């Protein structure tokens, strides 16, 4: 699914013109906690993240994000793994920033479709939801970006939500170094997965 969506976004960008597509590839380490009934398991999970963002109209974007990881949790010999996919559209709003003249401030508001599948041992857990996304981003004159984002389903924020702090530093023409910290919790059919993720990688703009 993730490959098909990324290829589709790249083909759309090729038809519209250069500079409308950004792809991101990161690796992550997660301090994870998994709860199932009376069990509480902790451990470290490693994985990868892929994302593609397509600007299809001024201030309007379509973005796809994939995250997958696996690891062994303390207290069990069974592996835990998961993969999640998020597809959403959003609109960007520019805001006049009177406090920091060298930084531009924007807000993103959007909504989309989220699907997560987890596996603990031989048992599978799967669920979908329709979250809203809010992002505040600051960009300075050197192109360095710092952003704060939140995602969650409004009628179930206690069980399904995440918050992130990200930075984006230009390294070369159309290439940036990406760093991200995410704190999250999700409950899928009785299996609750919480954690703190630390991601680092690169983005490429076409």
ZAMARGU-4260 file (C-alpha; in steps of 0.2 Angstrom, whole numbers, plus 5000, padded with zeros to 4 digits):
<rodrens>
0) 5000/5000/5000 | 5014/5012/5005 | 5023/5010/4989 | 5008/5012/4978 | 5003/5029/4987
5) 5021/5036/4986 | 5022/5031/4967 | 5005/5039/4964 | 5011/5055/4973 | 5027/5056/4963
10) 5018/5053/4946 | 5006/5068/4951 | 5021/5079/4955 | 5029/5075/4938 | 5013/5080/4929
15) 5011/5096/4938 | 5030/5102/4939 | 5045/5101/4950 | 5045/5106/4968 | 5028/5100/4972
20) 5033/5084/4981 | 5043/5080/4996 | 5048/5063/5002 | 5055/5059/5019 | 5064/5043/5025
25) 5069/5041/5044 | 5074/5027/5056 | 5068/5027/5074 | 5070/5020/5091 | 5055/5019/5103
30) 5054/5017/5122 | 5038/5007/5121 | 5025/5001/5133 | 5011/4988/5128 | 4996/4985/5139
35) 4984/4970/5137 | 4972/4966/5150 | 4982/4964/5166 | 4999/4963/5157 | 5011/4978/5156
40) 5026/4975/5145 | 5040/4987/5141 | 5055/4987/5129 | 5064/4995/5114 | 5057/4995/5097
45) 5066/4999/5081 | 5059/5003/5064 | 5057/5015/5049 | 5046/5028/5043 | 5042/5034/5025
50) 5032/5049/5021 | 5027/5059/5005 | 5019/5076/5004 | 5011/5083/4988 | 5006/5101/4986
55) 4992/5101/4974 | 4985/5118/4976 | 4992/5134/4984 | 4991/5131/5003 | 4983/5114/5000
60) 4993/5098/5003 | 4990/5079/5003 | 5002/5069/5014 | 5005/5050/5017 | 5014/5043/5032
65) 5019/5025/5035 | 5027/5019/5051 | 5032/5001/5055 | 5043/4993/5069 | 5046/4978/5079
70) 5055/4972/5095 | 5055/4961/5110 | 5047/4967/5126 | 5053/4963/5143 | 5043/4949/5152
75) 5039/4939/5136 | 5048/4929/5123 | 5035/4935/5110 | 5039/4949/5098 | 5028/4964/5096
80) 5027/4972/5079 | 5016/4985/5071 | 5013/4995/5055 | 5002/5011/5053 | 4997/5021/5039
85) 4990/5039/5039 | 4983/5048/5024 | 4977/5066/5026 | 4974/5083/5018 | 4977/5099/5026
90) 4977/5118/5022 | 4991/5130/5028 | 4988/5147/5035 | 5001/5160/5036 | 5001/5171/5052
95) 5010/5188/5055 | 5024/5185/5068 | 5027/5201/5078 | 5038/5193/5091 | 5052/5185/5080
100) 5055/5195/5064 | 5067/5182/5057 | 5055/5168/5058 | 5039/5165/5048 | 5025/5156/5057
105) 5012/5145/5049 | 4998/5134/5055 | 4991/5118/5046 | 4974/5111/5049 | 4968/5095/5042
110) 4959/5078/5043 | 4962/5060/5036 | 4961/5042/5038 | 4972/5032/5050 | 4974/5013/5050
115) 4985/5003/5063 | 4989/4984/5064 | 4998/4977/5078 | 5004/4959/5082 | 5009/4952/5099
120) 5015/4934/5097 | 5002/4925/5086 | 4988/4938/5090 | 4983/4952/5078 | 4975/4968/5083
125) 4968/4980/5070 | 4958/4996/5069 | 4955/5012/5059 | 4950/5030/5064 | 4947/5047/5057
130) 4959/5059/5066 | 4961/5078/5065 | 4979/5086/5063 | 4986/5102/5069 | 5003/5109/5065
135) 5012/5125/5070 | 5028/5128/5061 | 5042/5141/5062 | 5054/5144/5048 | 5069/5156/5049
140) 5078/5165/5035 | 5091/5151/5033 | 5077/5138/5030 | 5078/5130/5047 | 5061/5124/5052
145) 5054/5119/5069 | 5037/5112/5071 | 5024/5106/5084 | 5010/5094/5079 | 4996/5085/5086
150) 4985/5071/5080 | 4970/5063/5087 | 4952/5057/5085 | 4941/5070/5094 | 4929/5057/5102
155) 4943/5046/5108 | 4958/5057/5113 | 4961/5048/5129 | 4965/5032/5119 | 4972/5038/5102
160) 4983/5053/5101 | 5000/5059/5097 | 5011/5074/5099 | 5027/5078/5090 | 5042/5091/5090
165) 5052/5091/5074 | 5066/5101/5066 | 5071/5102/5047 | 5089/5108/5043 | 5094/5111/5025
170) 5110/5101/5020 | 5111/5103/5001 | 5100/5108/4987 | 5083/5100/4990 | 5090/5089/5004
175) 5087/5092/5022 | 5091/5083/5039 | 5076/5078/5048 | 5074/5075/5067 | 5058/5071/5077
180) 5052/5067/5094 | 5035/5059/5096 | 5025/5054/5111 | 5010/5044/5107 | 4996/5032/5113
185) 4984/5021/5104 | 4972/5007/5109 | 4968/4994/5096 | 4955/4981/5101 | 4960/4980/5119
190) 4979/4982/5115 | 4986/4998/5121 | 5003/5004/5113 | 5011/5019/5121 | 5029/5026/5118
195) 5042/5039/5115 | 5049/5038/5097 | 5066/5046/5092 | 5067/5048/5073 | 5081/5054/5062
200) 5083/5054/5043 | 5082/5064/5027 | 5070/5073/5016 | 5071/5076/4997 | 5061/5089/4988
205) 5057/5085/4969
</rodrens>
